[in-house]
Amino acid sequence: MERNHTRGMKELNDGKPRKIKSVRPYSFTLEEDTTNFGTYVKGGIVTQVKQPRVLNFKPLRAALKDPGDFLLSDFSKFDRPPLLHIAFQALDRFICEIGRFPVARSEEDAQKFISIAGNINECLGEGGVEDINPKLLTHFAFGARAVLNPMAAMFGGIVGQEVVKACSGKFHPLFQFFYFDSVESLPVEPLDPIDFKPLNNRYDAQISVFGSKLQKNLEDAKVFIVGSGALGCEFLKNVALMGVSCGSQGKLTITDDDVIEKSNLSRQFLFRDWNIGQAKSTVAASAAVSINPQLKIEALQNRVGPETEFVFNDDFWENLTVVINALDNVDARLYVDQRCLYFQKPLLESGTLGAKCNTQMVIPHLTENYGASRDPPEKQAPMCTVHSFPHNIDHCLTWARSEFEGLLEKTPAEVNAYLSNPSEYATAMRNAADAQAKDNLERILQCLEQEKCETFQDCVTWARLRFEDYFVNRVKQLTFTFPEDATTSTGAPFWSAPKRFPRPLQFSTTDPSHLQFIMAASILRAETFGIPVPDWVKNTKMLAKAVEKVIVPDFQPKEGVKIETDERATSLSTGSVDDAAVINELLFKLERCRNNLPSGFRMKPIQFEKDDDTNYHMDLIAGLANMRARNYSIPEVDKLKAKFIAGRIIPAIATSTAMATGLVCLELYKVLDGAHKVEDYRNTFANLALPLFSMAEPVPPKVMKHRDMSWTVWDRWILRGNPTVRELIQWLKDKGLNAYSISYGSCLLFNNMFPRHKERLDKKVVDVAREIAKEDLPPYRSHLDVVVACEDDEDNDINIPQISIYYR
């Protein structure tokens, strides 16, 4: 660890790494003797210093004989790596002796290969394996010559990351052997040897392993890929090379409502710089067709959600073979999961975060659905910490992003909302009459009256006074309200870890970071007011002269100022406004101010854009964050690091993306083969940085039972023929279920406790739904879903699946 700028115990400020132990959230013990050190008072920032580790790799010749421990990926195959270690040596020897790879499906070559493997194993003596598993080695020989896209993508991701490790010295290299197989992907049913016969096309390698029957299933699949970003591009490339949806019956639909940004180009390899600003799905689809002209693909720009169910309607979902998620947010994943659950479609789920990746197989009736298990929500810093008590740069950057949006986007947008329709806006504020309404009106008034800018010099003045407000006055007020020796109600020091006591800055035109802040702030302020930016702003001396003209009033701290310290508080507003007169007074001042504005005056709200290096957005955010960090003695960051945190960039790298999509496409073979059991499928978590690979069977869904029936979350009972309420009840009665209540959405269609409901028994369920819900069923729907409450003959409630009533 390193510890910076402690008060007391100055010996720790030499910047040397030190070993620590007994680590708690805000304290630890030093391992070294500190008897001769000064007395520690408070303060200091600790950063972890990762120590380099030296690894000694064996030469290949020695490692082949004594491989040491293998890196495992699947604990159900812990005995597999030693056998594969022998198999690859046998393959090398086979090629040396015969001059070629074993021919696919050649029993003679397979036997020769097994014989070589057996000889190698015998030579190893006690270091060999007990069972050379002829069946597995036969599969190995049959497939040795084939290059399969999913395997290439998966291993390409691992090898790519190892190359990066070798070049950068960052992360732990793979030590020393890693073997992986996906024998479970092979067809379950025995196939006729003729099924593996080459067809003289681009898929012959795949056919030699999986057979032409599975190849046809791939080509005729109707696939829906949701998202065409980093994962989506990789999936499109993979499926195009595999021949998915390339047959006469096949169709691939891809959708994404996003456009291509410059920052996408580092990992979304179907895009080029001339595609910036274009729709992701359209460009990706076009690139995939150039990889395989036979691909039948339709690119859409729709977000998948309740609002687009007229696009992705019942017919669309029912005709799908499989759905592949390539999404970057949990809400969209949960929605797609619910659709797949409802229409009983396989969902192949994956995600990446830097060097980490995970895959999850959601297979109808075999596995639980994606939404069955949830990660805990990400912990966010309390509002009071971000606004008054930051103790790391993330807090400073969160605050900076919030201030940027408030000053340059929300306030100008609020000004325009008021100016567009003053009377309607005033009515809305009077009706609200709360702290939020008061804050909005005060911000508009401040923007158009006290801080109105007409010249660029006004913008410089505004920027200089903002600096004073943020980094001087607010700190003086905070330390006046809570002095350095302040205590809490329990008598403990108020400024104890993790709180850091702040100190105001002294503005100086000779400090480049101060001037950089003024320049970025004044340029963006001018943009919101439509004021031309003069060239001299980039001249340090001329900008300094303009800043020196600004008169900065002295600040006097106020008594009784409320500063939020409760970590549970979700708002910094001071509560409701009881007297509507405050709102009316502000509206009166605003009306007077509006009359002094030029006709048709509007402001230009600025939306934060992290990827344009010339727009000064990141300059201002980095400036705001670093000046605040300086107040609190927090180490500052450069613009790139600030962009990463404030831009909320989820780290995505090509290596883990390639690996995740390769693993998913190995599962796609299983899905389209159609005969695989749950134990054949694999969910994966991997971290290429460690490196760690963990594969496990998916969890089966929970089973509910009644009499000789059983069902899971996957089941939806279907009743066709547009039945009446009585027919629905009788249909359930035949199953030993006594229905007593039927609901459609929030409407109660029938309950046997209400005598008047008996009149509905001979009406069609759909007609009762139309009558009670008072809504037209959309034309793209052919059924409605009802929830029926049932009991068995012993009056025990039975939780049955949703029932779909088909009326068309």
Order of alpha helices (4+ residues) and beta strands (2+ residues): beta-beta-beta-beta-beta-beta-alpha-beta-alpha-alpha-alpha-alpha-beta-alpha-alpha-beta-alpha-beta-alpha-beta-alpha-beta-alpha-beta-beta-alpha-alpha-alpha-alpha-alpha-alpha-alpha-alpha-alpha-alpha-alpha-alpha-alpha-beta-beta-beta-beta-beta-alpha-beta-beta-alpha-beta-beta-beta
